[in-house]
Every structure is written in C-alpha cells, then in structure tokens.
Amino acid sequence: MIFTDQTGTHIELRDTPKRIVSIVPSQTELMYHLGVVPVAQTIFCIKPESEFKSAHKIGGTKKLQLDKIRALRPDLIIGNVEENSKEQSLARREEFPGGRSDIDDLEEAWAM
C-alpha cells in the first residue's frame, strides 16, 4: 500500500500498521479517541490523562529518542509539520515508514 502524506511524501506500508508511534499531541489524542493505542508517544502527548502515565514515552516532539523508537520496531510513525522538524522527519524515515500532517483548516484535518 502506498499513501501520500500532506507534504507530498509517499509512504509505503506492507500491511495495516499495528505498532504506531505518535509524535504529535493532537494526533495521539485522536488515536485514543478512535480506539487506537500507540506503542509510544512523546512526553507532551498528555491526553487522555488516563493513558498518559502508563504510555511508553520516546522524548519530546523536537527531541525524539531514536534508540527507544528503534527498540519498539514501529510499523508507522506519525508526525506533523508544525511539531516536528523536516530534518528530524527525514532522519527517522530512513529507518521507519512515517508521514507528516500539515493542517491549517478543518478540510485539511478531515483529509489527514
């Protein structure tokens, strides 16, 4: 399966991702709301509060701990243009499939 993220980057996935790392607080919260529990999230992904304490943390949105991410062997990493730097995203894409959202309005939020 090949997908294109909101930055125009193509993401190839062999199967439906089951081990997702979220590095964006709003998208982490959305995942939980949809019933999808990420294998890890950032220290800033504090909602829902009931999940935060037990969630596996992999650093901050700007300072990811790649060694911890590698150990988790994610199928997908989801990020965001505003929260995560382009350089950081390119570095992690060398090892893991992942995309970045770029949301400025409701229409783009639905597209994400």
C-alpha positions as CSV (number, residue, x, y, z in Angstrom):
1,M,0.0,0.0,0.0
2,I,1.3,3.4,-0.9
3,F,0.0,6.6,0.7
4,T,0.9,10.2,0.3
5,D,1.1,12.4,3.3
6,Q,0.1,16.1,3.4
7,T,3.6,17.1,2.5
8,G,3.6,15.1,-0.7
9,T,5.8,12.3,0.7
10,H,5.0,8.8,-0.4
11,I,4.8,6.2,2.4
12,E,4.9,2.5,1.6
13,L,3.4,0.1,4.0
14,R,3.4,-3.7,3.7
15,D,0.4,-4.2,6.0
16,T,-2.0,-2.3,8.1
17,P,0.2,-0.6,10.8
18,K,-0.3,-2.1,14.2
19,R,2.7,-0.6,16.0
20,I,2.3,3.2,15.7
21,V,4.4,5.8,17.3
22,S,2.7,9.2,17.6
23,I,4.9,12.2,17.9
24,V,2.1,14.8,17.8
25,P,-0.1,15.5,20.9
26,S,-3.3,16.2,18.9
27,Q,-2.9,13.1,16.8
28,T,-2.1,11.0,19.8
29,E,-5.3,12.2,21.4
30,L,-7.3,11.5,18.2
31,M,-5.8,7.9,18.1
32,Y,-7.0,7.2,21.6
33,H,-10.4,8.6,20.7
34,L,-10.6,6.3,17.7
35,G,-9.6,3.3,19.9
36,V,-6.1,3.0,18.5
37,V,-3.4,2.8,21.2
38,P,0.0,3.9,20.1
39,V,3.0,1.8,21.2
40,A,4.7,5.1,22.2
41,Q,4.2,8.8,22.3
42,T,6.0,12.0,23.3
43,I,6.2,13.5,26.8
44,F,3.9,16.2,25.5
45,C,1.1,13.8,24.5
46,I,-0.6,14.2,27.8
47,K,-4.2,13.5,26.8
48,P,-6.1,11.5,27.6
49,E,-4.7,11.8,31.1
50,S,-5.9,8.3,32.0
51,E,-3.5,6.9,29.4
52,F,-0.5,9.2,29.8
53,K,1.0,7.7,33.0
54,S,1.2,4.2,31.5
55,A,2.2,5.2,28.0
56,H,5.7,4.5,26.7
57,K,7.5,7.9,26.2
58,I,10.0,8.5,23.5
59,G,11.2,12.0,24.2
60,G,9.8,15.4,23.1
61,T,8.3,16.4,19.8
62,K,11.6,18.2,18.9
63,K,14.0,15.8,20.6
64,L,13.0,12.2,19.9
65,Q,14.9,9.4,21.5
66,L,15.5,7.3,18.4
67,D,17.1,4.5,20.3
68,K,13.8,3.9,22.2
69,I,11.9,4.1,18.9
70,R,14.2,1.6,17.3
71,A,13.6,-0.8,20.2
72,L,9.9,-0.6,19.6
73,R,10.1,-1.5,15.9
74,P,7.2,0.6,14.8
75,D,5.2,0.0,11.6
76,L,4.5,3.7,11.3
77,I,5.4,7.0,12.9
78,I,3.0,9.9,12.5
79,G,4.2,13.4,12.8
80,N,3.3,17.0,11.9
81,V,4.9,19.9,10.0
82,E,4.4,22.3,12.9
83,E,5.5,20.0,15.7
84,N,8.3,18.0,14.1
85,S,11.3,19.4,12.1
86,K,11.8,18.4,8.5
87,E,15.4,17.2,9.3
88,Q,14.1,15.0,12.1
89,S,11.4,13.6,9.9
90,L,13.9,12.8,7.1
91,A,16.3,11.1,9.6
92,R,13.6,8.8,11.0
93,R,12.2,8.0,7.6
94,E,15.5,6.3,6.7
95,E,14.5,3.6,9.2
96,F,10.7,3.7,9.6
97,P,7.7,4.5,7.5
98,G,6.1,7.7,8.5
99,G,4.2,10.7,7.4
100,R,3.6,14.3,8.5
101,S,0.4,16.1,8.5
102,D,0.1,19.8,7.6
103,I,-3.2,21.1,8.9
104,D,-4.4,24.7,8.7
105,D,-8.1,24.3,8.5
106,L,-11.0,21.8,9.0
107,E,-10.8,20.5,5.5
108,E,-7.2,19.5,5.9
109,A,-7.9,18.0,9.3
110,W,-10.5,15.7,7.6
111,A,-8.0,14.9,4.9
112,M,-5.5,13.8,7.5
